[in-house]
Each structure stands twice: as structure tokens, then as C-alpha cells.
Amino acid sequence: MESMTGFSSGKFSAPSFDLRISARSLNNKYLDIVIRAGLFLRYLEEEIRELVKGKFRRGRIEIHLDVVFTSGERQRVFINAPLLAGLLSQLRPFMGSGQVSLDGLLRLPGMVDYLTDSEGFSPQEKEFILRALEEVLDSLKEARRREGEKIEKFLRERLNLISRKRSEMAKLFASAQEKSRRELAERIKEFLPDLDEGKLIQEVSHLISRYDITEELSRIKFHIQEFRRSLKDGGKKLDFIAQEILREANTINSKTQDPGIIKRAIAIKTVVEEMREQIHNIE
């Protein structure tokens, strides 16, 4: 089981540049890949996208890549000398006042430009970048897997709780069923003393069946077994099964008059909602 939430990052150094990569994963119905790369890495976006598709099926995957050139051959600084000279000429009367500094002038827009050799990376540098990204993505996948293990443990615990509540309801219903049958038969005899005994049994059985939750209890048991079998199949199937358990609990709640059974049906509904919140985090 794998969660759709996780984070990973890494810093990598090549001879002529440093590379920073971060990858974050969020919930999403489908696989949504968002790549934020600097100008010099944009030509790799399609290969980055294919790399992500090979590792994830669902989730919003946000990839941030940033490269900083450390070699003077790859990055040069240019000062707009004509603009600076013109400003200095006009500001000369104020130079001694302390109101004007060279540092302040160099911060003006367009005064300094950084030019980078952006003819692309060599095949070796490109391979270095993609290997670094794959390392970060593998780390992200591992983070998602660890989170998925926590979710699976949570779901199994909640499923065991539902199973216990179902068993308790079955016992309560079994003990109350015969008692209800006797009480109902006695009341009908009291009001209709001449009613044929066979007809009486038929009518009592019909009335009792309106409140019979045996079928719902059986279906909950089946859904619990199916949920356990489907834990590795992904969140969509698990969410569907959870909704089926919720449906049966609602039906039981509407059919029964027993406070003990009602209490447990409500407990099952609460647990299922807790489970669905976590299921929505599963890939």
C-alpha cells in the first residue's frame, strides 16, 4: 500500500554546477505532474515527466529543480557600463553627501546581468541530472510507502473494530429475535383469540422479517473479508467497499428497535467515515 502524500529533496554537485531538487506528493484522483524548473532545465521537462510516470500512478507530483553554475566558464557577470557612466555623471554633485553609493546603483534594474552558457548540458551532465532526479523520486516513493504502511495498520485496526461490533449486533439480534416472536404472538392472541395458530405463526414471521437484520449482518461480514483481500488494490476499490459497509449499517439502523444494536450500528458508521478519510490518501 502506498500513500499519495510525501516529500523528498536532495542537493547534488557536478564539476560546473550545483543542483537542488525537491519532490512533493499530494492527493489527487489522477496523476498530475507539475514541474518547476529553471530556464536551463526546461528542455528536460518531457524526460522528467516520463520518469515520474514510470514511478507513480496517482497523486499530484510537484517537482522543483534549480541549478546554480559554479564555473566561471558557464556563468559571467556583465555590468551595463554606459548606463552606469551616465548615472554617475548626473549624480556627481551628490557623491559626497553619502546619499549615493555604488552598491545602490548596481542594484538598479538593468544595471547588472548574469549570462549563462545555456547551450544545454553535455550528455554526461544530462545523465547526472536525471540520475539525481531519480534518486529523489525513489526517496519520495519510499516516503509514500512508509506512510502507506501506517494507513494500512490503521485500516486493519478499524476493520477489526467493525468486525467486533458486527458480532456483538449478531448476538444481540439472535437473543432478542425469539423473545420478540413470543411477545408479538402473545399480543396478537390477546387481541385476536380465535386466530388460527398456523395463520398466527405466519403473520408473526412476516412482521418479524420486517425487522430482520440477518442479511445486512451477513453482507457486512462479506464486505469486511473483501476489504482485507483488497488492501493492495488501491484506494478506489477500498472506498467503494467502505461505502457498502456504511450502506448496510444505515439499513440496520433504520430497521432495528434495539438500543444496543442501534448504538453499534452508529459506531460502525463513525469508524467507516474515519477509514474513508484515510482511504482517500491511498494511491
Rosetta blueprint (number, residue, H / E / L):
1 M L
2 E L
3 S E
4 M L
5 T L
6 G E
7 F E
8 S E
9 S E
10 G E
11 K E
12 F E
13 S E
14 A L
15 P L
16 S L
17 F E
18 D E
19 L E
20 R E
21 I E
22 S E
23 A E
24 R E
25 S E
26 L E
27 N L
28 N L
29 K L
30 Y L
31 L E
32 D E
33 I E
34 V E
35 I E
36 R E
37 A E
38 G L
39 L H
40 F H
41 L H
42 R H
43 Y H
44 L H
45 E H
46 E H
47 E H
48 I H
49 R H
50 E H
51 L H
52 V H
53 K H
54 G L
55 K L
56 F L
57 R L
58 R L
59 G E
60 R E
61 I E
62 E E
63 I E
64 H E
65 L E
66 D E
67 V E
68 V E
69 F E
70 T L
71 S L
72 G L
73 E L
74 R L
75 Q E
76 R E
77 V E
78 F E
79 I E
80 N L
81 A H
82 P H
83 L H
84 L H
85 A H
86 G H
87 L H
88 L H
89 S H
90 Q H
91 L H
92 R H
93 P H
94 F H
95 M H
96 G H
97 S H
98 G L
99 Q L
100 V L
101 S L
102 L H
103 D H
104 G H
105 L H
106 L H
107 R L
108 L L
109 P L
110 G L
111 M L
112 V E
113 D E
114 Y E
115 L E
116 T E
117 D L
118 S L
119 E L
120 G L
121 F L
122 S L
123 P H
124 Q H
125 E H
126 K H
127 E H
128 F H
129 I H
130 L H
131 R H
132 A H
133 L H
134 E H
135 E H
136 V H
137 L H
138 D H
139 S H
140 L H
141 K H
142 E H
143 A H
144 R H
145 R H
146 R H
147 E H
148 G H
149 E H
150 K H
151 I H
152 E H
153 K H
154 F H
155 L H
156 R H
157 E H
158 R H
159 L H
160 N H
161 L H
162 I H
163 S H
164 R H
165 K H
166 R H
167 S H
168 E H
169 M H
170 A H
171 K H
172 L H
173 F H
174 A H
175 S H
176 A H
177 Q H
178 E H
179 K H
180 S H
181 R H
182 R H
183 E H
184 L H
185 A H
186 E H
187 R H
188 I H
189 K H
190 E H
191 F H
192 L L
193 P L
194 D L
195 L L
196 D L
197 E H
198 G H
199 K H
200 L H
201 I H
202 Q H
203 E H
204 V H
205 S H
206 H H
207 L H
208 I H
209 S H
210 R L
211 Y L
212 D L
213 I L
214 T H
215 E H
216 E H
217 L H
218 S H
219 R H
220 I H
221 K H
222 F H
223 H H
224 I H
225 Q H
226 E H
227 F H
228 R H
229 R H
230 S L
231 L L
232 K L
233 D L
234 G L
235 G H
236 K H
237 K H
238 L H
239 D H
240 F H
241 I H
242 A H
243 Q H
244 E H
245 I H
246 L H
247 R H
248 E H
249 A H
250 N H
251 T H
252 I H
253 N H
254 S H
255 K H
256 T L
257 Q L
258 D L
259 P H
260 G H
261 I H
262 I H
263 K H
264 R H
265 A H
266 I H
267 A H
268 I H
269 K H
270 T H
271 V H
272 V H
273 E H
274 E H
275 M H
276 R H
277 E H
278 Q H
279 I H
280 H L
281 N L
282 I E
283 E L
